[in-house]
Amino acid sequence: MPRFSLAILSVAVLAACGQPETHSPAEGAAAPATEEARPSGQALNIYSARHYDSDKAMYAKFEELSGIRVNVRESGAPELLETMKAEGADSPADVIIVSDAGALYRFQTEGFTQGVQSDKLEAAIPAQLREKDGHWFGLSKRARIVVYDPQMLPTEEVDTYGDLADERLKGELCVRSSTNVYNLSLLSEFISRNGSEAAEAWARGVAGNFARPPEGGDTAQIQAVAAGQCAAAIVNHYYWVRLATGTTEERLAAAKTSISFPDQDTTGTHVNISGAAVSSTSKSPELALQFIEFLASPEGQRMLTSETKEFPVVAGVAYPEGLELLPGFKQSDFPLSELGAHQGEAQAIFDRAGWN
């Protein structure tokens, strides 16, 4: 099974550790084009649920290449959706960027995305990672993995997601809230593959194994495993990679854990995306599509994933630093456009299971 421990890297880790509305370009980024260079003074309004300095450099680079001014509104995906509901048809949003196909599905079902056609995007992005009618496109990829303490658990007890519901792990699991879209999407795939009854039995089993009530984000779950508060946790891969390549304290915490990519002998590990959509209210859909196509270019892919430590989705693009710590793995081939359809049912199952 693809799993990896940082324990053997502890010595190397210690040695290595010696070492708004309108965005402001990151230090060192290319300067935006002048007003005179912009086509007819055009501007692009982006509503983004991402909050990374590398994204600011990415926007500045697009400004430089296109001559189009980029305005960015940052907030959580639920808040952005509520904002667009309040703005209605007058929303100035041109591009919507959020994490998780389930979140993109919510914008689509509320009528805030539009189907677009792009030969470039269809050629660059696998069909599994985009909506079939062009309502959204996956631009970076993440895997939902298991982080565990090898001193507390043998590796064979975290080979599958199903293992997490086994009574052997009673009192040993840390997770974040069921309302988090990452968990909702994971259960949505489970529902689609195995049916509602099996999904609820799994959710009840996992909830019965909690070491503590759900709290915090994915990083907090990894830190809890490292601190011995629980033996295993469900997280997105990049949270572990960030710790493993972070400060001395963060690297030492990651070094106390191992990682497992579940279900390698069957369906493969659950994957999801960060993606973008052209807003249905956009007054400049061609410009919006041009920006999304930039994000699918080799340069856009590198800038999109360099800080997040997600996987690029375009073939041939180099992985960001830190992903070399991960083993190769078999990913699920489940079509991500179907994840959103079961999210309401997933939340109801979580609620009945006591996964708060």
Protein Blocks (a to p, Z undefined) as FASTA:
>chain_A
ZZddfklmmmmmmmmmmncjbdcddehiacdddfklpghhiacddddfbdcfklmmmmmm
mmmmnopacddddddfklmmmmmmmnmmmlcbfbdcdehjklmmmmmmnopaccdddfkl
mmmpcfklpcfklpaccfbdcdddddddfklpcfklmmbfklmmpmklgoiaccddfklm
klmmmmmmmmmmnojklmmmmmmmmmmmpfbdcedjfklmmmmmmnopafbdcddfklmm
mmmmmcfklmmmmmmpccddehklmnopadddddddddfkbcblmlmmmmmmmmmpmklm
mmmmmmnopacfbehiacdehjlmpccddddfbdfklmmmmmmmmmmmmmmnopZZ
